[in-house]
Amino acid sequence: MGTLSIWHWLVVLLIVVLVFGTKKLRNIGQDLGGAVRGFKEGIKEGDAAAAPPPQVTAQEGMVMEGEAREKAVNGSEKSA
């Protein structure tokens, strides 16, 4: 009796449904789905905490607030 065919699996599924009932199987499925969802969220939070903060790069057209100063040839500064 080598591998099990699709008919064997269908009979096993039918027996499981008869023993446990559809309501209990649905509840088990919801609990399992919630556990998997929680696991995935935990993995994403762990990755976000371990990742270094993103580098901020200067973009063309960005407005920066502050005072501009121009350095003269002789080393003194003057406000623009």
Summary of the structure (lengths in Angstrom):
residues: 80
radius of gyration: 32.4
end to end distance: 90.0
largest distance: 95.5
contacts: 111
relative contact order: 0.06
helix: 55%
strand: 8%
